[in-house]
Amino acid sequence: MTERVYNFSPGPAVLPLPVLEQVSRDMICLPGAGCSILELGHRTSTFREILSQAQHDLRRLLQIPDNYQILFLQGGSRLQFSMVPLNLLSGASCPAEYIVTGSWGSKALVEARRMGPAEAVWEGGDTNYDRLPPPDSPTGNPAAPYVYFTSNETIQGVQFAREPNAGNVPLVCDASSDFLSRPLDLQQYGMIFACAQKNAGPAGVTVVIIRNDLLQRDTDQLPGYLSYRNHAQEDSLYNTPTTFGVYVVGLVSRWLLEDIGGLDKMDAINRQKAKMLYDVLDQFPDFYRGHAMPECRSQMNVTFRLPSNELQEDFLREAEQRQLHNLKCHRSVGGVRASIYNAMPAEGVTELRDCMLEFAAQHGHSI
Ligand SMILES: *Cc1c(COP(=O)(O)O)cnc(C)c1O
């Protein structure tokens, strides 16, 4: 295969073509550096410039207030499942509160419990994580060290439309699969993290945005790399960061600011793309059986099943012939999942919608 296909992979996922083009133009020699980004020292002025530009652009995109630090870490979101409780739970007398709306939140809670007191205040496993807590759910214990949630559950395809109300308790969010897909009110968060490979860049770099006061919670007993305070003090140069990852996250941020025109615009585009597919689910609810309850549907990962495994396999085969790839859902859930992150072009989603309509018609379901 030498042509690019429409890649619906959940992650690592599609990146904007202009970003890939710039990476490949600069791969042999990054302008001004005399070498490629892969060969550039992390303490050079050129790399420091790349790092601060990426922070600056993220700050503009998300309107991040000055009392929050932007860190570029490694270990993916899975390491954050441990770093969050290691840093924020020290000395806690009451449990951290986890709102568990899918597979990732459930894994995060398992890790937190290894580190200190943590409990699920809401758990959607009984209905196979097809829904969220009611929007006006009461806030929990005002003395809790933090409230944790996953803004978009990538595997089940359920997404919070707005933040849960945590009162004055710091809200911690795993935003791995919808980071930079829409504007956020950062003031509502104590901390937000996202591995880049879903929506913001390549695998290997994880963005952490954390409020200054939370940096003070760790006890000085942590292994050095695991302390947010160390990374903040060294401005993400505590050790060698994933320089290539930071560079690409910077390019993606630039693309969002300059080519797309900001996160309001990106959000509007994402809503249109998602609507194209959800309209098909709503037209043929017996044929394309959506997993998420309609009011909790994700704009990023559209999950559904067909009436039988056989039809599902046929559908996936047909899609692949039309250059629509990687639509098979996670092995733990089964079914079809279309991941339509920022960089998935609208044409790819249109093509998928047409494929779904034609496949339904072939099986006797027409409008
Ligand atoms: C992919 C994903 C993770 C895991 O990320 P890694 O970088 O593989 O550790 C965690 N949470 C969410 C919501 C994800 O989508």
The ligand as an SDF file (V2000), in Angstrom:
LIG
                    3D

 15 15  0  0  0  0  0  0  0  0999 V2000
   -5.4010    5.6620   25.0880 C   0  0  0  0  0  0  0  0  0  0  0  0
   -5.9170    6.0960   26.4080 C   0  0  0  0  0  0  0  0  0  0  0  0
   -5.1960    5.8540   27.5880 C   0  0  0  0  0  0  0  0  0  0  0  0
   -3.8940    5.0920   27.6160 C   0  0  0  0  0  0  0  0  0  0  0  0
   -2.8690    5.8220   27.0590 O   0  0  0  0  0  0  0  0  0  0  0  0
   -1.3630    5.2630   26.9660 P   0  0  0  0  0  0  0  0  0  0  0  0
   -0.6320    6.4220   26.3930 O   0  0  0  0  0  0  0  0  0  0  0  0
   -1.3880    4.0520   26.1030 O   0  0  0  0  0  0  0  0  0  0  0  0
   -0.9220    4.9480   28.3510 O   0  0  0  0  0  0  0  0  0  0  0  0
   -5.7330    6.3230   28.7740 C   0  0  0  0  0  0  0  0  0  0  0  0
   -6.8980    6.9830   28.8170 N   0  0  0  0  0  0  0  0  0  0  0  0
   -7.6160    7.2230   27.6990 C   0  0  0  0  0  0  0  0  0  0  0  0
   -8.9170    7.9630   27.7940 C   0  0  0  0  0  0  0  0  0  0  0  0
   -7.1540    6.7890   26.4650 C   0  0  0  0  0  0  0  0  0  0  0  0
   -7.8640    7.0240   25.3500 O   0  0  0  0  0  0  0  0  0  0  0  0
  1  2  1  0
  2  3  1  0
  2 14  2  0
  3  4  1  0
  3 10  2  0
  4  5  1  0
  5  6  1  0
  6  7  2  0
  6  8  1  0
  6  9  1  0
 10 11  1  0
 11 12  2  0
 12 13  1  0
 12 14  1  0
 14 15  1  0
M  END
$$$$
